[in-house]
Every structure is written in C-alpha cells, then in structure tokens.
Amino acid sequence: MVRFWRDLHRWASRGLQPTYDKLYDEERLEEEPGLWWRHRQQKSWPAWPRKATVYLFLIDMVIVVLLLQALEPLITLLLRNEELFSPQVTLSSFNVSYVGNEAAQVNHIPQILHQTTATEQIPDRWMHSQHSCKEAYSDFQYKLWTDDSAREFLSNHYSWFVETWDNYAFPIQRADSIRYFVLYHYGGIYLDMDSWCNQTIPIHKLGAGNEADYALFKSTLPTGITNDLLVTSARHPVYAAAIAKLPLFNAITRPWARLQPYCAIMISAGPMFLTMVAKDYLLGQPSLPSKALGVINSSELVPYITDLESSTWHQSDAKVLMWIGRRPWTWFTMGTVGLAAGLYIINHLLIHLCKISFGKVPSDTYSVKLAKEA
C-alpha cells in the first residue's frame, strides 16, 4: 500500500503528459476559435492529476465510512458484548422444588413447552431426547410445532408472514422463525429437539420484582445469545421486534443465501438475528442490565439440560466460519486486510480510467500542422 501511494504521488507530480509534444500555431489558433479552446483544454489537463491524491483519499474515506455504517451492528456486538450480554442469571441446582404455576405467575411465564420438527414422525435420533423433556416437564402443556401446524398457526394469526415463510431458502429458517412467533403469542419455554432434559428449569426463580415482561436467553461465543433455549412471558417486546424484522432480514439475505448458507441462516432468523434484535432492545433501555431481559451461561444450565449438539443443518461452510467466530480478533484482521486490498484495487482502477480519459491527446488536432511543417 505504501508503494502504491508513492507511485501515485510520482505520477501526480509528473502530470499526464500527451503522447507527443504539441506544436503551437498562433496563426491557426486565431483563424479557428475551436482549436484555441482545445489548446486551452490540453494545457489544463496536466493540472488535474496534481489533485488526484486528494480525490482518491476522499473516495477511500467515503468507502470506509459506508463499510463502517454497514458493519456497525457487528462492531457494536464485539465491542460491547460484556456490557450487553454478560451472563448475570444464576440458578441453584441444590434442593430445587418446583412450586407450580402460582409461583411462575410472578414473572408471567406460562407453563408451556414448545418444540419444533418437520413432521409428526420424530426422527430416531431425537426420540429419546424428546421423551426426556416431556417427562421432565410433565406438568407443562406440550406443543409440538410441525411444518404444517406452524403454517396453519401463522395463517390464522400472522397471515402477513406466510409469504416470507413459504419463500425461505432452507427449512431451518422456518424452524427458527416459528419459535419467535409462538413464544410471542403464548410465552413459555422453547427447547431444540437435540436438548436432553435432566430436570425442570425453575422458572419461578427467574426475573426480579414485578416486571410485566421477562425473557431469558443463553449466552454464546464469540458474542451475543443463542436460540436453542428460550424462556419468556407472552407478548415480550423483544419477540415483538423479532417477528416484525424477520421479513426484512430475509429480504437482505435471500439473494445470496445459496452462496453462503451458514451466514444467511444465522443472520436471517438464527442466533445472530436474535442477538441483533436483543442488542437494539437493550440499547433502548434506560439502564443495563435490564430487569426485563436476563442472560444465563450454559454452565448454569448443566443440571437441567444437556445439549447434544446435533447441528443437522450445518453445511461445509459452517466449520470454517465457526472457527473464525471463536477468534474475534481474526474478524478484525481479515477485515482490515480485505479493506486494504479492496481499496488498492479500486484506486488502481480509478487511475487507469483517468489515464484513458485524460492521458491521450487526439492526433487529428495537429495532423494538418505536422503535414505543413514537413
């Protein structure tokens, strides 16, 4: 990059020289005003490149500002993760006695367990884990959402979303999005099918004071929250914002979803989407941490849930991006190198275009004079 700017300065100070020396013909210029204008124009051309460094610098700054604006959510998450999503919820694993729906009503979390699957036929790999959860939450109402029942639910209550639901590129996007709708509508607990339930999470211990809304999320690395376990009261503002933003995020990711499936899934309706929604909600609160939103570390949930981590929707790109994701500073390093390389290429293209546009003098301007001198 240093060499590039040194070459650019040398080129700018030298100016754009015509392909051959211009011959001055005062008599011809006086007779043909049009040629006089072209003569003045040719004299002014070398002056413009002296400003090229400034122009390119301004163009580079505009590109950098636009990129920073586009990446602001991700930068904010990486820089303020500790402030926004630091786990602050703890649960005692000793002598837990669940006291029923009366205590749960303090934080308005209903006794409903939600899970999703493609059809009523549960795959063999999930039959035992599903049974463990139904047994652990036997006092809860159990709702299994299949593709058909979920679409029917959306058609009856949120028909504006059906078109987006039908146009998702991957089935996992439907499984991600429906959990936000049913939790907003009913409240309760959502668990992925690959979650093994050891015992009931004591939801009566969640929340503080008499908050009308409360939601619990599980932290994840390198930043934010995940969506494999969700606990909430009905009509929570975070889920209201989530279901409202789903069509927009699908529209953003849909054109390139097949090229980068993992990123598209994460951003359109997956954990990264939910993290960005929760970030906006928390930044709008008068103080942090918010009493209406809690974050818990996965280690606190070990007595209650074992994550089998089947990751059935992961494709070949997932391993690479997850490796990068566990190393936050790798993001910044790769981003800086990519930005420098991109600016280098853009600047060279601009210089090349300038040379084509201003660096050659039409030969027919002086063809008559050259013939005369000969």
C-alpha positions as CSV (number, residue, x, y, z in Angstrom):
1,M,0.0,0.0,0.0
2,V,2.9,2.4,0.8
3,R,4.4,1.7,-2.6
4,F,1.1,2.4,-4.3
5,W,0.8,5.9,-2.7
6,R,4.4,6.6,-3.5
7,D,3.8,5.7,-7.2
8,L,0.6,7.7,-7.2
9,H,2.4,10.8,-5.9
10,R,5.2,10.5,-8.5
11,W,2.5,10.1,-11.2
12,A,0.5,13.1,-9.9
13,S,3.5,15.4,-9.6
14,R,4.6,14.5,-13.1
15,G,1.2,15.1,-14.6
16,L,-0.4,13.3,-17.5
17,Q,1.9,14.0,-20.5
18,P,0.5,13.9,-24.0
19,T,1.7,11.2,-26.3
20,Y,3.8,13.8,-28.3
21,D,4.7,17.5,-28.0
22,K,2.1,19.9,-29.0
23,L,3.1,22.3,-31.8
24,Y,1.9,25.9,-31.3
25,D,0.4,27.6,-34.3
26,E,-0.7,31.1,-33.4
27,E,-2.0,31.9,-36.9
28,R,-4.1,28.7,-37.0
29,L,-5.5,29.4,-33.5
30,E,-6.5,32.9,-34.4
31,E,-8.4,31.6,-37.5
32,E,-10.1,28.7,-35.8
33,P,-11.6,29.6,-32.4
34,G,-12.5,26.0,-31.8
35,L,-8.9,25.0,-31.9
36,W,-8.0,27.7,-29.4
37,W,-10.5,26.2,-26.9
38,R,-8.9,22.8,-27.4
39,H,-5.5,24.3,-26.9
40,R,-6.5,25.7,-23.6
41,Q,-8.2,22.4,-22.7
42,Q,-5.0,20.5,-23.4
43,K,-3.0,22.9,-21.2
44,S,-5.4,22.4,-18.3
45,W,-5.3,18.6,-18.4
46,P,-2.0,18.1,-16.6
47,A,-3.2,20.2,-13.7
48,W,-6.0,17.9,-12.6
49,P,-3.7,14.9,-11.7
50,R,-2.0,17.0,-9.1
51,K,-5.2,16.7,-7.1
52,A,-5.6,13.0,-7.7
53,T,-4.2,12.0,-4.3
54,V,-6.8,14.2,-2.6
55,Y,-9.6,12.9,-4.7
56,L,-8.7,9.3,-4.2
57,F,-8.2,9.8,-0.5
58,L,-11.8,11.3,-0.3
59,I,-13.2,8.4,-2.2
60,D,-11.4,5.9,0.1
61,M,-12.8,7.7,3.1
62,V,-16.4,7.5,1.7
63,I,-15.9,3.8,1.1
64,V,-14.6,3.3,4.7
65,V,-17.5,5.3,6.2
66,L,-20.1,3.3,4.3
67,L,-18.5,0.0,5.3
68,L,-18.4,1.0,9.0
69,Q,-22.0,2.1,8.8
70,A,-23.0,-1.3,7.3
71,L,-20.9,-3.3,9.9
72,E,-21.9,-1.1,12.8
73,P,-24.1,-3.8,14.4
74,L,-21.4,-6.4,14.3
75,I,-18.7,-4.0,15.6
76,T,-21.1,-2.9,18.5
77,L,-21.7,-6.6,19.4
78,L,-17.9,-7.3,19.6
79,L,-17.0,-4.2,21.5
80,R,-20.0,-4.1,23.9
81,N,-20.7,-7.8,24.4
82,E,-19.6,-7.8,28.0
83,E,-21.9,-4.9,28.7
84,L,-24.9,-6.2,26.8
85,F,-24.8,-10.0,27.1
86,S,-22.7,-10.7,30.2
87,P,-24.4,-13.7,32.0
88,Q,-26.0,-12.4,35.2
89,V,-28.6,-15.1,36.0
90,T,-27.7,-17.9,38.3
91,L,-29.8,-20.9,39.4
92,S,-29.3,-23.1,42.4
93,S,-29.0,-26.7,41.5
94,F,-29.5,-27.9,45.1
95,N,-32.8,-28.9,46.6
96,V,-34.8,-27.3,43.8
97,S,-38.5,-27.9,44.3
98,Y,-40.8,-26.6,41.6
99,V,-43.8,-24.9,43.3
100,G,-46.1,-24.8,40.3
101,N,-47.9,-22.3,38.2
102,E,-48.8,-19.9,41.1
103,A,-45.1,-19.0,41.6
104,A,-44.5,-18.9,37.9
105,Q,-47.1,-16.2,37.5
106,V,-44.9,-13.8,39.4
107,N,-42.9,-13.3,36.2
108,H,-45.8,-14.1,33.9
109,I,-44.1,-17.1,32.3
110,P,-46.7,-19.7,31.4
111,Q,-46.1,-23.5,31.8
112,I,-45.8,-24.3,28.1
113,L,-43.0,-26.3,26.5
114,H,-42.5,-25.7,22.7
115,Q,-40.5,-27.8,20.3
116,T,-40.3,-28.0,16.5
117,T,-39.9,-30.7,14.0
118,A,-40.7,-31.2,10.3
119,T,-43.5,-33.8,10.8
120,E,-45.3,-35.7,13.5
121,Q,-42.9,-38.6,12.8
122,I,-40.0,-37.8,15.2
123,P,-36.6,-38.9,13.8
124,D,-35.0,-41.8,15.7
125,R,-32.0,-39.6,16.8
126,W,-34.4,-37.3,18.7
127,M,-37.0,-39.7,20.2
128,H,-35.2,-40.2,23.5
129,S,-34.3,-36.6,24.0
130,Q,-37.9,-35.6,23.2
131,H,-39.2,-38.1,25.7
132,S,-36.8,-36.8,28.4
133,C,-38.2,-33.3,28.0
134,K,-41.8,-34.4,28.0
135,E,-41.1,-36.3,31.2
136,A,-39.2,-33.5,32.9
137,Y,-41.9,-31.0,32.0
138,S,-44.8,-33.3,32.6
139,D,-46.7,-30.5,34.4
140,F,-46.4,-28.3,31.4
141,Q,-48.6,-28.1,28.4
142,Y,-46.6,-29.6,25.5
143,K,-46.8,-28.0,22.0
144,L,-45.0,-29.7,19.1
145,W,-44.9,-27.5,16.0
146,T,-44.6,-29.2,12.7
147,D,-44.3,-27.5,9.3
148,D,-48.0,-28.0,8.7
149,S,-49.2,-26.9,12.1
150,A,-46.8,-23.9,12.2
151,R,-48.1,-22.7,8.8
152,E,-51.7,-23.1,9.9
153,F,-50.9,-21.1,13.0
154,L,-49.3,-18.4,11.0
155,S,-52.2,-18.3,8.5
156,N,-54.7,-17.9,11.4
157,H,-52.8,-15.3,13.4
158,Y,-50.0,-13.8,11.4
159,S,-51.0,-14.1,7.8
160,W,-48.7,-11.2,6.8
161,F,-45.7,-13.5,7.4
162,V,-46.9,-16.6,5.3
163,E,-45.3,-15.4,2.1
164,T,-41.9,-15.0,3.8
165,W,-42.4,-18.4,5.5
166,D,-43.0,-20.1,2.1
167,N,-40.1,-18.4,0.4
168,Y,-37.4,-19.3,2.9
169,A,-34.4,-20.9,1.2
170,F,-33.8,-23.5,3.9
171,P,-36.1,-25.5,6.3
172,I,-34.1,-24.4,9.3
173,Q,-35.2,-20.8,8.7
174,R,-38.8,-21.9,9.2
175,A,-37.8,-23.7,12.4
176,D,-36.0,-20.6,13.7
177,S,-38.7,-18.1,12.8
178,I,-41.7,-20.1,14.2
179,R,-40.2,-20.3,17.7
180,Y,-40.3,-16.4,17.9
181,F,-44.0,-16.3,16.9
182,V,-45.2,-19.0,19.3
183,L,-43.2,-17.6,22.2
184,Y,-44.5,-14.1,21.5
185,H,-48.1,-15.5,21.2
186,Y,-48.1,-17.9,24.1
187,G,-44.9,-17.4,26.1
188,G,-43.3,-20.4,27.8
189,I,-40.1,-22.4,27.2
190,Y,-38.6,-23.4,23.8
191,L,-36.1,-26.2,23.6
192,D,-34.4,-27.7,20.5
193,M,-35.1,-31.3,19.8
194,D,-31.5,-32.2,20.5
195,S,-31.8,-31.0,24.1
196,W,-31.7,-33.7,26.8
197,C,-33.8,-32.6,29.8
198,N,-32.4,-33.6,33.2
199,Q,-34.9,-31.7,35.3
200,T,-37.3,-28.7,35.1
201,I,-35.8,-25.3,34.9
202,P,-37.1,-23.4,38.0
203,I,-38.8,-20.6,36.0
204,H,-40.3,-19.3,39.3
205,K,-36.8,-18.1,40.2
206,L,-36.4,-16.0,37.1
207,G,-36.9,-12.3,36.9
208,A,-36.7,-9.6,39.6
209,G,-39.5,-7.6,41.1
210,N,-42.9,-7.4,39.4
211,E,-41.8,-6.8,35.8
212,A,-44.7,-7.4,33.4
213,D,-42.2,-8.8,30.8
214,Y,-39.3,-11.2,31.3
215,A,-37.2,-13.2,28.8
216,L,-34.2,-15.4,29.5
217,F,-31.5,-16.1,26.9
218,K,-28.4,-18.3,26.8
219,S,-25.1,-16.6,26.0
220,T,-22.9,-17.9,23.2
221,L,-19.5,-17.3,21.7
222,P,-18.0,-15.1,20.3
223,T,-20.8,-12.7,21.1
224,G,-24.5,-12.5,21.8
225,I,-27.1,-15.1,22.5
226,T,-28.3,-18.4,21.0
227,N,-31.8,-19.6,20.3
228,D,-31.7,-23.2,21.2
229,L,-33.2,-22.4,24.6
230,L,-35.7,-19.6,25.1
231,V,-37.8,-18.7,28.1
232,T,-40.2,-15.7,28.0
233,S,-43.5,-14.3,29.1
234,A,-46.1,-13.8,26.3
235,R,-46.0,-10.6,24.2
236,H,-42.5,-9.6,25.3
237,P,-41.2,-6.6,23.3
238,V,-38.1,-8.4,22.2
239,Y,-40.2,-11.0,20.4
240,A,-42.5,-8.4,19.0
241,A,-39.4,-6.7,17.4
242,A,-38.1,-10.1,16.2
243,I,-41.2,-11.1,14.3
244,A,-41.5,-7.6,12.9
245,K,-38.0,-7.7,11.5
246,L,-38.0,-11.2,10.0
247,P,-39.2,-10.2,6.5
248,L,-36.6,-7.5,6.2
249,F,-33.7,-9.8,7.2
250,N,-34.9,-12.5,4.9
251,A,-35.0,-9.9,2.0
252,I,-31.4,-8.9,2.8
253,T,-30.1,-12.5,2.8
254,R,-32.3,-14.2,0.3
255,P,-30.3,-13.2,-2.9
256,W,-27.1,-14.7,-1.6
257,A,-28.4,-17.5,0.7
258,R,-27.4,-20.3,-1.6
259,L,-23.8,-19.0,-1.9
260,Q,-23.2,-18.7,1.8
261,P,-25.9,-20.8,3.6
262,Y,-24.5,-20.6,7.2
263,C,-24.2,-16.8,7.2
264,A,-27.7,-16.4,5.6
265,I,-29.3,-18.8,8.1
266,M,-27.6,-17.1,11.1
267,I,-28.5,-13.6,10.0
268,S,-32.0,-14.1,8.6
269,A,-33.6,-15.9,11.5
270,G,-30.9,-17.7,13.6
271,P,-28.9,-16.7,16.6
272,M,-27.2,-13.7,15.0
273,F,-30.6,-12.3,14.0
274,L,-31.9,-12.7,17.6
275,T,-28.7,-11.2,19.0
276,M,-29.1,-8.1,16.9
277,V,-32.7,-7.7,17.9
278,A,-31.9,-8.1,21.6
279,K,-29.0,-5.6,21.2
280,D,-31.3,-3.0,19.8
281,Y,-33.8,-3.6,22.6
282,L,-31.1,-3.4,25.3
283,L,-29.6,-0.2,23.9
284,G,-33.0,1.4,24.1
285,Q,-33.4,0.6,27.9
286,P,-32.7,3.3,30.5
287,S,-30.1,1.2,32.2
288,L,-28.2,-2.1,31.9
289,P,-28.6,-4.8,32.8
290,S,-32.3,-4.8,32.1
291,K,-34.8,-6.3,34.6
292,A,-36.9,-7.5,31.7
293,L,-34.1,-9.5,30.0
294,G,-31.7,-12.0,31.5
295,V,-28.7,-13.8,30.1
296,I,-27.5,-17.1,31.6
297,N,-24.3,-19.0,31.0
298,S,-24.6,-22.6,29.6
299,S,-22.7,-23.9,32.6
300,E,-25.6,-22.8,34.8
301,L,-27.9,-24.9,32.8
302,V,-25.9,-28.2,33.1
303,P,-28.1,-29.6,35.9
304,Y,-31.2,-29.0,33.8
305,I,-30.3,-29.5,30.2
306,T,-27.6,-31.4,28.2
307,D,-27.1,-30.1,24.6
308,L,-26.5,-33.0,22.3
309,E,-25.3,-30.5,19.6
310,S,-26.5,-32.5,16.5
311,S,-26.3,-29.4,14.2
312,T,-28.1,-31.2,11.5
313,W,-28.5,-28.0,9.3
314,H,-24.7,-27.2,9.2
315,Q,-23.1,-27.4,5.8
316,S,-19.5,-27.3,4.6
317,D,-19.1,-23.6,5.2
318,A,-20.2,-23.8,8.8
319,K,-16.9,-25.3,10.2
320,V,-14.8,-22.5,8.7
321,L,-17.0,-19.7,9.9
322,M,-17.4,-21.2,13.3
323,W,-13.6,-21.4,13.6
324,I,-13.3,-17.8,12.7
325,G,-16.2,-16.9,15.0
326,R,-14.4,-18.3,18.0
327,R,-11.5,-15.9,17.3
328,P,-13.0,-12.3,17.3
329,W,-9.7,-10.6,16.5
330,T,-9.4,-12.7,13.4
331,W,-12.5,-10.9,12.2
332,F,-10.8,-7.5,12.6
333,T,-7.5,-8.7,11.0
334,M,-9.3,-10.3,8.0
335,G,-11.5,-7.2,7.6
336,T,-8.5,-4.9,7.7
337,V,-6.6,-6.9,5.1
338,G,-9.6,-7.2,2.9
339,L,-10.3,-3.5,3.1
340,A,-6.8,-2.5,2.2
341,A,-6.7,-4.9,-0.7
342,G,-10.1,-3.6,-1.9
343,L,-9.0,0.0,-1.7
344,Y,-5.8,-0.8,-3.5
345,I,-7.7,-2.4,-6.4
346,I,-10.3,0.4,-6.6
347,N,-7.6,3.1,-6.6
348,H,-5.7,1.4,-9.4
349,L,-8.8,1.0,-11.5
350,L,-9.6,4.7,-11.0
351,I,-6.1,5.7,-12.0
352,H,-6.3,3.5,-15.1
353,L,-9.7,5.1,-16.1
354,C,-8.2,8.6,-15.6
355,K,-5.3,7.8,-17.8
356,I,-7.6,6.5,-20.5
357,S,-9.8,9.6,-20.2
358,F,-7.2,12.3,-19.9
359,G,-3.8,10.9,-20.8
360,K,-4.0,10.9,-24.6
361,V,-4.3,13.8,-27.0
362,P,-6.2,13.2,-30.2
363,S,-3.8,13.1,-33.1
364,D,-6.1,14.7,-35.7
365,T,-5.8,18.1,-33.9
366,Y,-2.3,18.6,-35.2
367,S,-2.3,16.5,-38.3
368,V,-2.6,19.4,-40.7
369,K,0.2,21.4,-38.9
370,L,2.5,18.4,-39.0
371,A,2.0,18.0,-42.7
372,K,2.7,21.7,-43.2
373,E,5.9,21.6,-41.3
374,A,7.1,18.6,-43.3
